Amino acid sequence: MENTVKPMANPLATGDIKALILKYGIPATISFLVGAFYNIVDQVFIGRGVGILGNAATNVAFPLSTLCTSVFLLIGIGSAANFNLNMGAGNHEKAFRTVGTGITLLAVCGVAISIVVLIFLEPLMRAFGADNEVLSLALTYTGITALGFPFLIFSSGATQLIRADGSPTYSMLCVMSGAIINTILDPIFIFGFKMGMAGAAWATVIGQFISFLLVVRYLTRFKTFRITGEYLKPDVKYIKLVLTLGMASFFNQIAMAITQIVMNNTLTHYGELSDYGRDIPLACVGVITKVNIVLMAFTLGTAQGCQPIFGFNYGAKNYARVRQTLKTAAITVTCITTVAFICFQLFPRQIISIFGQGDEMYYQFAERYFKIFLFMTFVNGILPLTANFFTSIGKAPKGIFLSLTRQIIFLLPLIIIFPIFMGIDGVMYAGPIADFAAVVMAGILVFPQVRWMKEQEKEMENENHI
C-alpha cells in the first residue's frame, strides 16, 4: 500500500538534546503522574471515607493495575520503539505496520483481560492477599474497575504512539483529562452519593473512558501517515516485532505484580506474628507504594521521553547524540531521586498522614518502612532509564534482563528469606540491598554499550576522512 511520510525536518536528528528531553520528557512525566494520581486520589478519598481497610483493599487490587500497565507498555512501547527506529533508518512501511499492529493488539488485550478478571475475581483477590475483612471491599472496587480495563489499556498504550508521532503534549492531555474527571467525581460519588468503594471505582472508570475517546480522536488524524484498515490487520511478523521491543517494560511490570503479591502475603503473615498485626503493614505498604509511584513517574517519564531520541538517532547511526541523551537523562533522574530520598528520610510521618489517620503503631511502621526499605531511593532512576535505553535501540534481551533484576532476581528471594530470620523487619532490609545490586548490574551492561558506540563514531569519522 502506498503511504508517504509528510515532508518535514525531523528535530530528533538535529534539535538540542536538553530541549528534546524536556519536550518529550515533561509530557511523559505528567502522563505517568496522572496515572499515579488515579491511584493516589482513590487512596486519599478511600482512606478518609472508608478507612484503613479500604486502603488495604486497594493494595490487594493493585497487582491488577500493574498487570494492565504491563500490557499497555508491552504493546505501546514496543510499537513506538519500532516506529522510531524504522523511521530513523528510513524503513517507513515497516514503521507504519508496527503502529497499526499495536493499535489492534491494545484493543484485543484490553477486552480479554477484563473478561478474565471478572470471571475469576474472588480467587484473584484471595490470591493477592485479601483476608475476610478486606475481601468484600476488594471485590467491590475491582469488580467495577475491571470494566474500565479496555479503556485504560487502549488509551494508555496508544499515548505512547501519539508521543512517538511527535505530539507529546496531546499524549499528556489525553491522560490528564481522565484524571481531572476522576478527581472531580471521587468526592461526589464517595461522600456526596455515599457510594464508598464503589464510588471511587466508578469515578476511575469514567475518567478512563474520557481519555479513551480523546485517543481515538487523535488516531484518526495521525500526523506521520494515515492509519487505514489495511494497517490494522494483525500480522504475525509485526506482532513479533512489537512484542520483542516491548518485553522489557512488560516483564518489569509483571515482576512488580508478582513481588507485590508475595509482599502482601508476607506482610500479613509476619505482621500477624508482630506487634503491628495483619492490617497495619498491608495498609502502610499500600500507601507507600502509591507514594513511590509518584517518584517513579518522574524517572519513567524521563526514560520514556528519551525513547524517541534514542530510537531515531540509533537507527540513523547518530551515536554521539544517543550517548549525550543517555548522560543527560542519567544526571536528571539522579537529581530527582536524591530529592525524593531526602523527603522520605526527613518527612515520612507527614507524607503518610496525607492518606488518612491511624494509631501510633501505624505511624511507627510507616516511618521505619520509608527510612529502611526506600534507603537507596537516590539511585532508583538508573534502572528504568537503562532498561528503556536498551529497548529503544533494539537490544531487547538486555532490556528484559535489567527489567527483571531488581524485582525478580534480587528483591523477591530476599523478601522470602530475610523475614524467616528477621521477622517483618526482613521485608524492610530487602529493599535497599536489591536496589543496590540492580544498579550495579545496570552499570555492567551499559558501559560496554557506550564504549561500542564511541568506537563506531571513530570508525565513521575515519571513513569520512578517507
C-alpha positions as CSV (number, residue, x, y, z in Angstrom):
1,M,0.0,0.0,0.0
2,E,1.3,3.5,-0.9
3,N,1.6,5.8,2.1
4,T,4.1,8.6,2.2
5,V,5.6,10.5,5.2
6,K,4.7,14.1,5.3
7,P,7.8,16.1,4.3
8,M,9.4,17.9,7.3
9,A,12.8,18.1,9.0
10,N,12.9,15.7,12.0
11,P,14.1,17.6,15.1
12,L,15.1,14.3,16.7
13,A,18.2,14.3,14.5
14,T,19.2,17.9,14.9
15,G,17.5,19.5,17.9
16,D,19.2,20.4,21.2
17,I,19.3,17.3,23.4
18,K,18.3,19.0,26.6
19,A,15.4,20.8,24.9
20,L,14.2,17.5,23.3
21,I,14.3,15.7,26.6
22,L,12.2,18.4,28.1
23,K,9.8,18.4,25.2
24,Y,9.2,14.7,25.3
25,G,10.1,14.0,29.0
26,I,7.8,16.6,30.7
27,P,4.6,15.4,29.0
28,A,5.6,11.8,29.5
29,T,6.3,12.5,33.2
30,I,3.0,14.3,33.6
31,S,1.2,11.4,32.0
32,F,2.8,9.0,34.4
33,L,2.0,11.3,37.3
34,V,-1.6,11.4,36.2
35,G,-1.6,7.6,36.1
36,A,-0.2,7.6,39.7
37,F,-2.8,10.3,40.5
38,Y,-5.6,7.9,39.7
39,N,-4.4,5.6,42.4
40,I,-3.5,8.3,44.9
41,V,-6.7,10.2,44.6
42,D,-8.6,7.0,45.3
43,Q,-6.3,6.1,48.2
44,V,-6.8,9.5,49.8
45,F,-10.5,9.6,49.5
46,I,-11.0,6.0,50.3
47,G,-8.7,6.4,53.4
48,R,-10.8,9.3,54.6
49,G,-14.2,7.9,53.5
50,V,-13.8,4.2,54.1
51,G,-10.8,3.8,56.4
52,I,-7.8,1.7,56.8
53,L,-9.5,-1.5,55.5
54,G,-10.3,0.5,52.3
55,N,-6.6,1.3,51.8
56,A,-5.8,-2.3,52.4
57,A,-8.4,-3.4,49.8
58,T,-6.9,-1.1,47.1
59,N,-3.5,-2.5,47.9
60,V,-4.8,-6.0,47.3
61,A,-6.3,-4.9,44.0
62,F,-3.1,-3.1,42.9
63,P,-1.4,-6.1,41.1
64,L,-4.2,-5.9,38.5
65,S,-3.4,-2.3,37.8
66,T,0.2,-3.3,37.4
67,L,-0.9,-6.1,35.0
68,C,-2.8,-3.6,32.9
69,T,0.2,-1.3,32.9
70,S,2.5,-4.1,31.8
71,V,0.3,-4.9,28.9
72,F,-0.1,-1.4,27.6
73,L,3.6,-0.8,28.0
74,L,4.4,-4.0,26.2
75,I,2.4,-3.1,23.2
76,G,2.6,0.7,23.4
77,I,6.4,0.9,23.9
78,G,7.0,-2.0,21.5
79,S,5.1,-0.2,18.8
80,A,6.6,3.2,19.5
81,A,10.2,1.9,19.7
82,N,9.8,0.1,16.4
83,F,8.2,3.1,14.8
84,N,11.1,5.5,15.8
85,L,13.8,3.0,15.0
86,N,12.5,2.3,11.5
87,M,11.7,5.9,10.7
88,G,15.3,6.8,11.6
89,A,16.6,4.0,9.4
90,G,14.2,5.0,6.5
91,N,12.1,1.9,6.7
92,H,8.8,3.8,6.5
93,E,6.4,1.0,5.6
94,K,7.7,-1.2,8.4
95,A,7.2,1.6,10.8
96,F,3.6,2.1,9.7
97,R,2.8,-1.6,10.0
98,T,4.0,-1.8,13.6
99,V,1.8,1.2,14.6
100,G,-1.3,-0.5,13.1
101,T,-0.5,-3.8,14.7
102,G,0.0,-2.1,18.1
103,I,-3.4,-0.5,17.9
104,T,-5.2,-3.8,17.2
105,L,-3.3,-5.6,20.0
106,L,-4.2,-3.0,22.5
107,A,-7.9,-3.3,21.7
108,V,-7.9,-7.1,21.9
109,C,-5.9,-7.5,25.0
110,G,-7.9,-4.9,27.0
111,V,-11.2,-6.7,26.4
112,A,-9.6,-10.1,27.1
113,I,-8.1,-9.1,30.4
114,S,-11.3,-7.5,31.6
115,I,-13.3,-10.7,30.9
116,V,-10.8,-13.0,32.6
117,V,-10.6,-10.8,35.7
118,L,-14.4,-10.6,36.1
119,I,-14.7,-14.4,35.8
120,F,-12.0,-15.2,38.3
121,L,-12.5,-12.1,40.6
122,E,-12.8,-13.7,44.0
123,P,-10.0,-16.3,43.6
124,L,-7.7,-13.5,42.4
125,M,-8.4,-11.2,45.3
126,R,-7.7,-14.1,47.8
127,A,-4.5,-14.9,46.0
128,F,-3.4,-11.3,46.2
129,G,-3.6,-11.3,50.0
130,A,-7.2,-10.4,50.9
131,D,-8.4,-11.7,54.2
132,N,-12.1,-12.0,55.2
133,E,-12.2,-8.4,56.5
134,V,-10.8,-6.9,53.3
135,L,-12.3,-9.2,50.7
136,S,-15.7,-7.6,50.3
137,L,-14.2,-4.2,49.8
138,A,-11.7,-5.5,47.3
139,L,-14.4,-7.3,45.3
140,T,-16.5,-4.2,45.1
141,Y,-13.6,-2.0,44.0
142,T,-12.0,-4.4,41.5
143,G,-15.3,-5.7,40.1
144,I,-16.1,-2.2,38.9
145,T,-12.6,-1.0,37.8
146,A,-12.2,-4.2,35.7
147,L,-14.9,-2.8,33.4
148,G,-12.6,0.1,32.6
149,F,-9.5,-2.1,31.8
150,P,-10.2,-2.0,28.0
151,F,-10.3,1.8,28.1
152,L,-7.2,2.0,30.3
153,I,-5.1,-0.3,28.3
154,F,-6.0,1.1,24.9
155,S,-5.7,4.8,25.8
156,S,-2.5,4.4,27.8
157,G,-0.8,2.2,25.2
158,A,-1.8,4.4,22.3
159,T,-0.5,7.5,24.1
160,Q,3.0,6.0,23.5
161,L,2.3,6.1,19.8
162,I,1.0,9.6,19.9
163,R,4.2,10.7,21.6
164,A,6.3,8.8,19.0
165,D,4.3,10.6,16.3
166,G,5.7,13.9,17.6
167,S,2.7,15.0,19.8
168,P,3.9,14.6,23.4
169,T,1.6,17.4,24.7
170,Y,-1.6,15.8,23.2
171,S,-0.5,12.5,24.7
172,M,-0.3,14.1,28.1
173,L,-3.6,15.8,27.7
174,C,-5.3,12.5,26.9
175,V,-4.3,11.1,30.3
176,M,-4.8,14.4,32.2
177,S,-8.4,14.7,31.1
178,G,-9.3,11.4,32.7
179,A,-7.5,12.2,35.9
180,I,-9.4,15.5,36.2
181,I,-12.7,13.8,35.7
182,N,-11.7,11.2,38.3
183,T,-10.7,13.8,40.8
184,I,-13.9,15.7,40.4
185,L,-16.1,12.6,40.7
186,D,-14.3,10.9,43.6
187,P,-15.6,13.1,46.4
188,I,-19.0,13.4,44.7
189,F,-19.5,9.7,44.5
190,I,-17.8,8.7,47.8
191,F,-19.1,11.4,50.1
192,G,-22.0,13.1,48.2
193,F,-23.7,9.9,47.0
194,K,-22.3,7.8,49.9
195,M,-21.1,5.1,47.4
196,G,-17.9,4.3,49.3
197,M,-15.5,2.0,47.4
198,A,-18.0,1.7,44.5
199,G,-17.9,5.5,44.1
200,A,-14.1,5.6,43.8
201,A,-14.2,2.7,41.3
202,W,-16.9,4.3,39.0
203,A,-15.0,7.7,39.1
204,T,-11.9,5.9,37.8
205,V,-13.7,4.1,35.0
206,I,-15.5,7.2,33.8
207,G,-12.2,9.1,33.7
208,Q,-10.6,6.3,31.7
209,F,-13.4,6.4,29.2
210,I,-12.9,10.1,28.6
211,S,-9.2,9.5,27.9
212,F,-10.1,6.7,25.5
213,L,-12.3,9.0,23.4
214,L,-9.6,11.6,23.1
215,V,-7.0,9.0,22.0
216,V,-9.4,7.6,19.3
217,R,-9.9,11.1,18.0
218,Y,-6.1,11.6,17.5
219,L,-5.5,8.2,15.9
220,T,-8.0,9.2,13.1
221,R,-5.7,12.2,12.5
222,F,-2.2,10.6,12.9
223,K,0.4,13.0,11.6
224,T,3.1,10.8,10.0
225,F,0.7,8.7,7.9
226,R,-3.0,7.9,7.6
227,I,-4.0,4.8,9.6
228,T,-6.2,2.7,7.4
229,G,-7.9,-0.7,7.9
230,E,-5.1,-2.3,6.0
231,Y,-2.5,-1.4,8.6
232,L,-4.8,-2.6,11.4
233,K,-4.8,-6.2,10.1
234,P,-2.8,-8.4,12.5
235,D,0.3,-9.9,11.0
236,V,2.5,-12.4,13.0
237,K,5.7,-10.8,11.7
238,Y,4.8,-7.4,13.0
239,I,3.3,-8.7,16.2
240,K,6.6,-10.4,17.0
241,L,8.5,-7.1,16.3
242,V,6.1,-5.2,18.7
243,L,6.3,-7.7,21.5
244,T,10.1,-8.1,21.2
245,L,10.8,-4.5,21.9
246,G,8.1,-4.1,24.5
247,M,9.1,-7.1,26.6
248,A,11.4,-5.2,28.9
249,S,8.7,-2.9,30.1
250,F,6.2,-5.8,30.3
251,F,8.5,-8.0,32.4
252,N,9.3,-5.1,34.7
253,Q,5.6,-4.6,35.5
254,I,4.9,-8.3,35.8
255,A,7.8,-8.6,38.1
256,M,6.4,-5.8,40.2
257,A,3.0,-7.5,40.3
258,I,4.5,-10.8,41.4
259,T,6.6,-9.1,44.0
260,Q,3.6,-7.2,45.2
261,I,1.5,-10.3,45.7
262,V,4.3,-12.1,47.6
263,M,4.9,-8.9,49.6
264,N,1.2,-8.7,50.6
265,N,1.1,-12.3,51.8
266,T,4.5,-11.9,53.6
267,L,3.3,-8.7,55.3
268,T,0.0,-10.2,56.5
269,H,1.8,-13.4,57.7
270,Y,4.7,-11.8,59.6
271,G,2.6,-8.8,60.6
272,E,0.3,-11.2,62.5
273,L,3.3,-12.5,64.4
274,S,4.5,-9.0,65.3
275,D,3.1,-6.2,67.4
276,Y,1.7,-4.5,64.3
277,G,-1.0,-7.1,63.4
278,R,-2.1,-8.2,60.0
279,D,-3.7,-5.0,58.6
280,I,-1.3,-2.2,59.6
281,P,1.7,-3.4,57.4
282,L,-0.6,-4.1,54.5
283,A,-2.3,-0.7,54.6
284,C,1.0,1.2,55.2
285,V,2.8,-0.5,52.3
286,G,-0.2,0.1,50.1
287,V,0.1,3.8,50.7
288,I,3.9,4.0,50.5
289,T,3.7,2.0,47.2
290,K,1.5,4.8,45.8
291,V,3.9,7.4,47.0
292,N,6.8,5.7,45.4
293,I,4.8,5.5,42.1
294,V,4.8,9.3,42.1
295,L,8.6,9.3,42.3
296,M,8.8,6.6,39.6
297,A,6.6,8.8,37.4
298,F,9.4,11.3,37.1
299,T,12.1,8.7,36.4
300,L,9.9,6.7,34.0
301,G,8.7,9.9,32.3
302,T,12.3,10.9,31.7
303,A,13.1,7.5,30.4
304,Q,10.1,7.4,28.1
305,G,10.7,10.9,26.9
306,C,14.2,9.8,25.7
307,Q,12.8,6.8,23.8
308,P,12.1,8.6,20.5
309,I,15.5,10.3,20.7
310,F,17.3,7.1,21.5
311,G,15.5,5.1,18.8
312,F,15.6,7.6,15.9
313,N,19.3,8.5,16.3
314,Y,20.4,4.9,16.9
315,G,18.6,3.9,13.8
316,A,20.2,6.8,11.9
317,K,23.7,5.9,13.4
318,N,24.0,9.2,15.2
319,Y,25.7,7.6,18.2
320,A,27.0,10.7,19.7
321,R,23.5,12.0,20.2
322,V,22.5,8.7,21.7
323,R,25.3,8.9,24.3
324,Q,24.6,12.6,25.0
325,T,21.0,11.8,25.6
326,L,21.8,8.9,28.0
327,K,24.3,11.0,30.0
328,T,21.9,14.0,30.3
329,A,19.0,11.8,31.3
330,A,21.1,9.9,33.9
331,I,22.0,13.2,35.6
332,T,18.4,14.3,35.5
333,V,16.9,11.2,37.1
334,T,19.6,11.1,39.8
335,C,18.8,14.6,40.9
336,I,15.1,13.8,41.1
337,T,15.6,10.6,43.1
338,T,18.0,12.4,45.5
339,V,15.4,15.0,46.3
340,A,12.9,12.1,47.0
341,F,15.4,10.3,49.2
342,I,15.7,13.4,51.4
343,C,11.9,13.8,51.7
344,F,11.5,10.1,52.5
345,Q,14.1,10.2,55.3
346,L,13.1,13.5,56.8
347,F,9.3,13.7,56.4
348,P,7.8,10.1,56.5
349,R,5.1,10.8,59.0
350,Q,3.9,14.0,57.2
351,I,3.7,12.1,54.0
352,I,1.8,9.1,55.4
353,S,-0.6,11.5,57.2
354,I,-1.9,12.8,53.8
355,F,-3.6,9.4,53.2
356,G,-5.7,9.3,56.4
357,Q,-5.2,8.8,60.1
358,G,-4.0,5.7,62.1
359,D,-2.8,4.8,65.6
360,E,0.8,5.2,66.8
361,M,1.8,1.7,65.7
362,Y,0.6,2.6,62.1
363,Y,2.8,5.6,62.0
364,Q,5.8,3.8,63.5
365,F,5.7,1.1,60.9
366,A,5.3,3.6,58.1
367,E,8.2,5.7,59.3
368,R,10.5,2.7,59.5
369,Y,9.4,1.4,56.1
370,F,10.1,4.7,54.5
371,K,13.6,5.1,56.1
372,I,14.8,1.5,55.6
373,F,13.1,0.0,52.5
374,L,13.5,3.1,50.5
375,F,17.0,3.9,51.7
376,M,18.6,3.5,48.2
377,T,16.0,5.7,46.5
378,F,18.6,8.1,45.2
379,V,19.8,5.5,42.7
380,N,16.4,4.2,41.7
381,G,16.2,6.2,38.5
382,I,19.1,4.5,36.8
383,L,17.5,1.1,36.3
384,P,14.3,2.1,34.4
385,L,16.4,4.5,32.3
386,T,19.0,1.9,31.2
387,A,16.3,-0.8,30.6
388,N,14.4,1.7,28.4
389,F,17.7,2.7,26.7
390,F,18.3,-0.9,25.5
391,T,14.7,-1.4,24.4
392,S,14.8,1.9,22.4
393,I,17.9,0.8,20.5
394,G,16.6,-2.6,19.7
395,K,18.6,-4.6,22.3
396,A,15.5,-6.3,23.8
397,P,17.3,-9.1,25.7
398,K,19.4,-6.7,27.7
399,G,16.4,-4.5,28.4
400,I,14.4,-7.5,29.6
401,F,17.2,-8.8,31.8
402,L,17.5,-5.4,33.5
403,S,13.8,-5.2,34.0
404,L,13.9,-8.5,35.9
405,T,17.0,-7.8,38.1
406,R,15.5,-5.7,40.9
407,Q,12.2,-7.3,41.3
408,I,12.7,-11.0,40.5
409,I,16.4,-11.8,40.7
410,F,17.1,-9.8,43.9
411,L,14.1,-8.5,45.8
412,L,11.7,-11.5,45.5
413,P,14.1,-14.0,47.1
414,L,15.1,-11.5,49.8
415,I,11.6,-10.8,50.9
416,I,11.0,-14.5,51.3
417,I,14.3,-15.4,53.0
418,F,15.0,-12.4,55.3
419,P,11.7,-12.5,57.2
420,I,12.4,-16.1,58.2
421,F,15.3,-14.8,60.3
422,M,14.3,-11.2,61.0
423,G,10.5,-11.2,61.1
424,I,8.7,-8.4,59.4
425,D,11.8,-6.2,59.5
426,G,13.3,-8.6,56.9
427,V,11.0,-7.1,54.3
428,M,12.3,-3.6,55.0
429,Y,16.0,-4.5,54.7
430,A,15.5,-6.5,51.5
431,G,14.6,-3.2,49.6
432,P,17.9,-1.3,49.7
433,I,20.0,-4.4,49.1
434,A,18.0,-5.3,45.9
435,D,18.2,-1.7,44.7
436,F,22.0,-1.5,45.1
437,A,22.6,-4.8,43.3
438,A,20.3,-3.9,40.4
439,V,22.1,-0.6,39.8
440,V,25.5,-2.3,39.8
441,M,24.1,-4.8,37.2
442,A,22.8,-1.9,35.0
443,G,26.3,-0.3,35.0
444,I,27.9,-3.6,34.0
445,L,25.7,-3.8,30.9
446,V,25.5,-0.1,29.9
447,F,29.2,0.9,29.9
448,P,30.3,-1.7,27.2
449,Q,27.4,-0.4,25.0
450,V,28.6,3.2,25.4
451,R,32.2,2.2,24.6
452,W,31.0,0.4,21.5
453,M,29.1,3.5,20.3
454,K,32.3,5.6,20.8
455,E,34.3,3.1,18.7
456,Q,31.6,3.3,15.9
457,E,31.8,7.1,16.0
458,K,35.6,6.9,15.5
459,E,35.3,4.4,12.6
460,M,32.8,6.6,10.8
461,E,35.0,9.7,11.3
462,N,38.0,7.8,9.8
463,E,35.9,6.7,6.9
464,N,34.8,10.2,6.2
465,H,38.4,11.5,6.2
466,I,39.5,8.9,3.6
